[in-house]
Amino acid sequence: MLRASAPAAEKARRVPAESIDALSQAGIFTMTAPKAYGGVEADFQTQCDVLAEIARGCPSTSWVATIYSAMSWLVATFPDETQEEIFATRDPRIAGVFSPTGTAVPKDGGFVVNGRWPFNTGCHGATWTVLNVLVGELPTCMIAKSADLQILDDWYATGMSATGSNTVVAENVFVPRHRAMPLPDMLEAKYPARHNSNNRYFNYPMAPVLTVNAGGTPIGTARGAMDAFLERLPGRGITYTSYTNKAEAPVTHLQIAEASLKIDSSAAHVRLATAIMDEAKNGRMTMQERVKSRAHIAYSTGLAREATDILFYASGASSIQEHMAIQRYQRDIQALSNHAIMHPQTGLELYGRILCGLAPNTLLY
């Protein structure tokens, strides 16, 4: 279904409502939510397996599902009053942006929020939106009703274009205090007392959860590219050569083998990252474990991009046509691997700093 709807989703620059509904009915958005509110509390390997399978059909849809599922986990670190409010429908659809590009001032038991946040993936289908703002000089994570925000029509991208990652704007939006927490506390797993306080699943530091949850989409994108390549392979020749059957050419054998092994390597790095999370005692993680989990995801993303590129370049000139699925996978993985958290070189540098005994150069680890 997702593969069939992908071209229309790309033209619309957002995931169709029908796909969002189907994902919700399949339990994708609640797989990280508390069991008390109908969630699954799925381990991190399961999260990545699920999101990878979605990406085989449509990487943009997988990325929206990644954000929504990660934000369900995030809500479970807020006070019970917040959880009861947001999980009341048992159908949480929560977008989120983490650049603190807004401001908030205290008022009447809450905050008045103003600002604009670009790259708000899945904003069109969200009922709630996680925003990060500055309260004075303190970065603060807040959850607003999506209906209170304005969506700008500014998402025109060459990759991941169906994610609907538009800019959202808040103009004097009120957010009650129970839907606000200091971001530095969340980064260090200093959460308030709540019904799930003793559940290690909801006591991880925030950044590794968001990073490792994101590891499924790149693998699935590369697997989707492999699916598209293999579907077109039978009976095709190689233009300006004597090969009338591409499948019999040694160059094809080398290309597909290398791509396949890179995909396997990409998946192996995700397994290493999820193992760090799933085996963490009481959700506690050392600085090296936090950084290493991010490095594995970034490196995995780079391998997925390399595999997709190999398959795309092995597909011939006809692959650039709009109706060819593989060109979408190739554009999507290029876009995703440029994401600040997924960027391979940035992740490698961060990990290398730790191995050399230096401090991290970011708070997001």
Secondary structure, 3 states (H helix, E strand, C coil): CHHHHHHHHHHHCCCCHHHHHHHHHCCCCCCCCCHHHCCCCCCHHHHHHHHHHHHHHCHHHHHHHHHHHHHHHHHCCCCHHHHHHHCCCCCCCEEECCCCCEEEEEECCEEEEEEEEEEECCHHHCCEEEEEEEECCEEEEEEEEHHHCEECCCCCCCCCHHHCCEEEEEEEEEEEHHHEEEHHHHHCCCCCCCCCCCCHHHCCCHHHHHHHHCCHHHHHHHHHHHHHHHHHCCCCCCCCCCCCCHHHCHHHHHHHHHHHHHHHHHHHHHHHHHHHHHCCHHHCCCHHHHHHHHHHHHHHHHHHHHHHHHHHHCCCHHHHCCCCHHHHHHHHHHHHCCCCCCCHHHHHHHHHHHHCCCCCCCCCC
